[in-house]
């Protein structure tokens, strides 16, 4: 396949062309044409992401819950796996929030550019302010009450109620487990097939990503720059700091959290682990898909890290569904960056909601390119940050997607080593050349 036919190159080309078009539009006076005939395609792309978000969470989570029971009947190993995955995900989000609050990449934009962004998304910000006033009047346990929907279809029609859908999906998965037998198997097969369909739809939507990126970037440049191209350069400077923040946080997570996990559960050195799992990490980096990399990850974990097949075949497939450390960390940084760029200060309560929502969203995230953006839409709507702000980061998302997918795969393999060691099912590592 020629290089320009690959999706990630097409997205990068769309980004560059959108940037150039926006700059040219500002120079020659085509801003009105761009706003009327190009910007709508970016809006359509965002709408398609919102459309598929809830079905993706519901179906993926039901499949994950039922697969857990089918594999181990909720055994001790299953509990350890889910517990460690949850802990590492929360730690990843915490590291991301800490990094973005310290570096504050969104505030590298000057006051004039921030003011322009606020004016661009003024209606959304006003809606958010009204909602914030209502939140301040709520009781301390109201958020727990709100997790249980009174009407499933009403919850499914509002992306800001993702936690309600997660509750329904878990409840549905448990119900399927409880009935057992042929009926349960039939339902599992239906949801599994539906999950494949949803993932395929996500892939189809991502085929339009180059055009969506082009339209979003072009419209963003004209909205920001107008006749002042200096503001566009300031935006690109801020995006550079945003990328540095994400990558630095991912590196910290790998070398601190996973190294600590090995130290607490096994005698394996981090260098030994990296040498064994390197081919899977490289494949994940190039494909941006933890699901596509799963066969290679299984082979390396079993043959090179010494994890017994029973453990690896259980932990890794679940990890491809519920363990998205890199994606969760990215969502935390992206959400706060967008809020900072729009001049919105997130409260401690809102950032705690990012932890809860990103953790829950990571459970339902499909291991395919673009799924992280779908989950980010839900995180933003939960904390009432305008989803149109995704336009700020979508152009560089592909590069960051490659990095966070590598961390996702690394996390799956690390947890498999930890679980195998605690179960006494970890042999000697066998490193090849």
N, C-alpha and C positions, 0 to 999 in steps of 0.2 A: 504494500500500500504506500502510495506517495505521501510524503510528509504533510502536504497541505490538505489531505483528505481526513486526517485525524482530527477528532473533535477539539482536543485541547489547543491545537494550532489554529483551528478555525475560530475559537473563542478569542485567542490572542490577536488574531487578525481583525476580528470584529471590534475588539477593544481599541486597537491602533487606528483603524479606519474611523470609528466613532469619535475618537479624540481629534483626529485630523479634520473630520467633517465639522465638528463643533467649532474648532478654531477657524476654519475657512468660513463657516456660516457667520461667525461674529465679525470677520474681516470684510466680507462682501455684502453683508446685509440680508442673509437668508434665514435669520432667526425665526421669522413668522412661518416660513415654509417648514422648517425643521420642527417647530412646535405643533403645526397642524397635521403634517403628513408622515413624520418619522417618530415622534414621541409616542403616539398611540400604540405602536408595535411593542415598545418597552412596557407599556401599561398592560397589554395583553399577556406578555410573558410573565409578569408578576401575578396576574390573575390566574394563570394556569398553575403556577406554583401553589397559590392559595387553594385552588380547586382540589388538588391531589393530596394536600397535607393531611387532612383528617382520615381519609380512607387508608393512607399509608400507615399512620400510627395505629389505627384500629386493627387492621389485618395483620401487620407485622407482629404486634404484641400478642395477639391471640395465638399465632403460629409459634411464637417463642415460648409462651406459657405451656401450651400443650406438648411441645417438643421436649421440654424439660421433664415433664412427667412421663412421657412415653419412653425416655431413655433410661431414667434411673428411679422412677417411682418416688421422687422427692427424697432421695437418700441423703446421707450425711455429706457425700461428695457434692451433691447438687447444692446443698445449703452453703457449703464453703465457697463454691464457685460463684454463686450469685452474690454472696456477702463481699467477697474480695473485689469482684467487678464493681459493685456499688461503691465501695470505699475508694477505689482508685479513680472512679469517675468523679466523685465529690471532690477529691483532692485535686484532680485536674482542673475542675471548674474554679476551685479556690485559688489555685496558682494563676489561672488566667485573669480572674478578677483582681488579684493583687498586682499583677504586672500592669494591667491596663489602668488601674487607679494610680499607680506610682509614675508610670511614664506619661500617661494622659495624651496619647497620640492625637485624639480628636481635638484637643485644645491647641495643637500647633497651627490650626487655622486662625488667621487674624480675625479681629472682631467684625470687620466689614464683611468677610466671607461668611462667617457664622450668622450675621444678621440677614444676609441674602438667603441662606438656607432656611432660616426661621420663617422668612416671608414666603419662601417657596412652599413650605409645608405648614403654613400658619393655621389652616383649618384643622389639620390633624393634631397640632399641638394644643389648640384650644379645646378640642374634644378630650385630649389626655388630661388637661388641667381640671376640667370638670369632673372627670372620673377620679382623679386624685383627691378631690375634695370629698367625694363620697366614701373613698377608702378610709380617710381619716376618721370618719364617723362610725366605722365598723367595729364590732367586738373582736376580742383577741382570738377567738376560735371560729370566726365566720369563714375563714379560708378553708377550714376543714369541712364545714357544712357545705360550702360551695363545691367541694370535690365530688359530691354525690348529686347527680342531676335528677330532676323530676321528670324530664322528658328527653329521651335519647336523641330524637331528631332535632330538637331545639338546640341541644348541646353540639351536635354534629354540624349545625348550620352556623356556628360561630367559632372561628379559629382561636379566639382568646380563651376558650373553655377546654383547652387540650387536656388538662388534668382530669376533667370529667370523662373524657373519652378513654383516657388511660385506666380510670377506675372501672368503666364498663368493660373494657377489653380484658382486664384481669379477672373480673367477675365472670365474664363469658368463658374465658379459658378454664377457670376452676370448675364451672358448671359442666363443660365438656368432659373434663377429667372425671368428674364425679359419676356421670351416667355410664361411662365406660362402654365396652362392647362394640358391636358393629355400628350402632348409631353414632357413637363418638368418633370412630374411625372415619365414617363418612363425612362428618362435619370437619374433621381435621383435614381430610383430602380437599374438601371444598375451599376452606380458608387457605390452604397451601396453594391451590390453583389460583385463587383470587389474589394471593400475594404475588405470584408470578406475573399476573396480569397488571397489577399496580406497578410493579417494578418496570415492566415493559413500557407502561405509560410514562413513567418518570424518564426512561431512556428516550422516548419519543419527544417529550417536552424538552429534554436537554439538547436534542437535535436543533431546536429553534434558538438555543442559547446564543450562538454567534450573532443572530439578528437582534435578539433581545438586548445583548450587551452593546451592540452598535447603537441601537436606538436610545438606550438608557444613558450611555456615555455621551452621545451627541447632545441629547436634551439637557443633561446635567451641565455640560460645558456652557451651553448658551444661557441656561438659567443662572449660572454662577458668574460667567464672564461678562455677558452682554457686550459692551464695547471695551471692557477692561480685561485683556488677556492675562494680566498679571495674577488675577484671582484664580485662573485655571492652573497656573503653575504652582500656586500655593496649595491647591487641592492635591496635586500629584506629590508634593512634598509631604503632606499629611499622610497620604496612602503609604509612602515609604516607611514612615514611623509605625504605621499600623502593622505592616508586614513584619517589621523587626520585632514588634511586641509579641505577635503570635508565635513566630519562630523561636524566639528566646524562651517564651513560656513552655513551648513544647519540649525544648531541649532540657530545661530544668525538670520538667515532669519525668522525662525518661531517666535522667541521671540521678535524680533524688528519690522519686517514688519507687521506681522499679528496682533500683539498687538497694533501697531499704527493704523492699519486699523479699528480695533474694537473701539478704542478710538475716531476716527474721525467720525464714522458712527453709533455707537450704544453704549449702556451702558453695554454690555455683558463683563464679566470678562474672561480673557484667561483661568483661571482654570475651570470655568463653561463650557466653550467650549470644553476643553480637556476631561472632565469627560463624556460629552454627546457623543463625536465623537470617544472615545477610541476604541470601538469594530471595527469600520471601519478602524482605523489606524492599529490595530493589524492584521486584515485580509489583508490589503494592504502590511504590512511588510512581511507576510508569503507567499503571492502569487506573489508579485512584479508586480501586474496588477491592475491599477486603473479601467480598464473596468470591470474586474471580481468582483471588490469590489463595483461597482456602486449601485447595489440593496440595500446593507447594508447601504451605505452612504446616499442614499435617505431616507431610513427608519429612521435613526438616526437624520438627519437634520430636517425632518418633525415632528416626534413624540417627540424628545427630545430637539431640539433647538428652536422649535416653528416657523420654517419657513413655510409659507403657501405652499401648494402643487403646486400651479401655478408657484411660483418662483423657488422652488426646482427642479421641473421637467423640467424647462427651463435651469437654470444655471448649474446644475450638469452634465447633458449629454454633454453640450458644453464644460464644464471644462475638462471632460475626453478626449476631442479631442484637445483643443487648450491651456489648461493651464497645463504647465509642468515646474513649478518653480524649483523643485528639479532636474529634468533632465537637464534643461538649466544651472543651477548653476554647476552641475557636468561636463557638457561639457566644460564650461569655465575653470574650474580648470584642467581638464584632458588635454585640448589642450595646456595650458601654461606649465603644468608639463612635457608633452612630449617634447615640444620645449626646455625647460630648460635642460632636460636630454640629449638632442641631441646637447646642446651647442649653441642653436639658440636664439638670443635675439629678441623678438617681439616688433615692434614699437607701438606707441600709435595708429596709424592708423589701424594696424593689430588687435589690441585688441578691437578697436571700431567695426571692421568688425566681430569679435567674437560676440559682443553684437547683431549686426544686424542679423548675420547668425543663432546664437543659438536661438534668439527670433523667427525668421521665421521657423527654423527647429522644434521648440517645437510645433508650430501650426500643423504641419503635422505628429507629432510623435504618433504612435499607443500606446494605453495604455496596452501593453503586454510586458512580459519580453524580454529583448534583443533589443527593439526598440531604446533605448538610444545609444547603440553602433553604430547602423545604422546611427543615426543622427550625431554622433561624426565623422564618416568617412567624412561626408559632410563638417563639420566645419573645420576639418584638411585640407581637400583639398582646401577649400576656402582661407585659410591663408597660403597655400603652405607648410605645415608641413607634412613630410612623413607619410602616413597612416600606414605603417608597424610598426610605433612606438606604435600602439595600443597594440602590443605584451607586452609592458611594464606594462600595467594596466589591461589587460583582465583577468588575474588570480584572481584579487580581485574585479572584477566588480560585481559579483553576490551579495556580501555583501553590496556594495554601492548601488546596484540596489534596494535592500530591503529598504534601508534608504531613497533614493530619491523618491521612490514610495510613501512612507508614507507621505513625505512632499507634493507631488503632491495632494494626497487625502485631506490632511489637508487644502491646499490652495483652493481646490474646495469648501469645506464646509465653509471656512472662507468668501470667496467671496459671497456665497449664503446668509450668514447672513448679510453681508454689503448691498447687493442689496435689500434684504427684508426689512431691517431697513429703508433705504432711500425711499422705496416705501410705507412705513407704513404697511407692511405685516409680521411683526415679532411679535410673541406672546411670552409668558413666556416659559423659558426653564424648562423642566421636567426631572430631573435626576433620574435614577433608580440605583439599587445597582450593 
